[in-house]
Amino acid sequence: MASAGHSIVKEDPSLTRDGSNSAIINRNNNDYFRRLSIKRATQAKEIEMEKLKCEVSELKDLVKQLISVQQNNLSK
């Protein structure tokens, strides 16, 4: 049942339209919590990807330093 100021959306009864600003509101808690879970997982993956990018960058810098040291040793 829609609360005061809200009307049920015809296409999906789990959705209501707010009468004051016409916003669509999902009343299905399972969908809401599923979406939050997906959002958290996506954010965790993005953070992990950034960490991996930093680590790869550090490794590249170390390899470049090693190559530079070896080249200097060979040229002596």
C-alpha positions as CSV (number, residue, x, y, z in Angstrom):
1,M,0.0,0.0,0.0
2,A,1.3,3.4,-0.9
3,S,1.7,6.0,1.8
4,A,0.1,9.4,1.8
5,G,1.4,11.5,-1.1
6,H,2.6,8.5,-2.9
7,S,1.0,6.6,-5.8
8,I,1.8,3.1,-7.1
9,V,3.5,3.0,-10.4
10,K,1.4,0.9,-12.8
11,E,4.2,-1.0,-14.5
12,D,5.7,-2.2,-11.2
13,P,3.8,-2.3,-7.9
14,S,7.0,-2.3,-5.9
15,L,7.6,1.3,-7.1
16,T,5.8,4.4,-5.9
17,R,5.8,7.9,-7.1
18,D,6.4,10.7,-4.6
19,G,3.6,13.2,-5.0
20,S,5.7,16.2,-4.0
21,N,8.6,15.9,-6.4
22,S,7.6,13.0,-8.8
23,A,10.6,10.9,-7.7
24,I,10.3,7.1,-8.1
25,I,10.8,5.2,-4.9
26,N,11.6,1.5,-4.8
27,R,9.8,0.0,-1.8
28,N,11.4,-3.5,-2.3
29,N,14.0,-3.8,0.5
30,N,15.6,-6.9,-1.1
31,D,16.3,-4.9,-4.3
32,Y,17.7,-2.0,-2.2
33,F,20.0,-4.2,-0.2
34,R,21.1,-6.1,-3.3
35,R,22.0,-2.8,-5.0
36,L,23.9,-1.7,-1.9
37,S,25.8,-5.0,-1.9
38,I,26.7,-4.6,-5.6
39,K,27.8,-1.0,-5.0
40,R,30.1,-2.0,-2.1
41,A,31.6,-4.8,-4.2
42,T,32.2,-2.5,-7.1
43,Q,33.8,0.1,-4.9
44,A,36.0,-2.6,-3.3
45,K,37.1,-3.8,-6.8
46,E,37.9,-0.2,-7.8
47,I,40.0,0.3,-4.7
48,E,41.8,-3.0,-5.2
49,M,42.5,-2.0,-8.9
50,E,44.0,1.3,-7.8
51,K,46.2,-0.6,-5.3
52,L,47.4,-3.0,-8.0
53,K,48.1,-0.1,-10.4
54,C,50.3,1.5,-7.7
55,E,52.1,-1.7,-7.0
56,V,52.8,-2.3,-10.7
57,S,54.1,1.2,-11.0
58,E,56.4,0.7,-8.1
59,L,57.6,-2.6,-9.7
60,K,58.3,-0.8,-13.0
61,D,60.3,1.8,-11.2
62,L,62.4,-0.8,-9.4
63,V,63.0,-2.7,-12.7
64,K,64.1,0.6,-14.3
65,Q,66.5,1.2,-11.4
66,L,67.9,-2.3,-11.6
67,I,68.5,-1.9,-15.3
68,S,70.1,1.5,-14.8
69,V,72.5,0.1,-12.1
70,Q,73.4,-2.9,-14.3
71,Q,74.1,-0.6,-17.3
72,N,76.3,1.6,-15.1
73,N,78.2,-1.5,-13.8
74,L,78.7,-2.8,-17.4
75,S,80.0,0.6,-18.7
76,K,82.7,0.7,-16.0
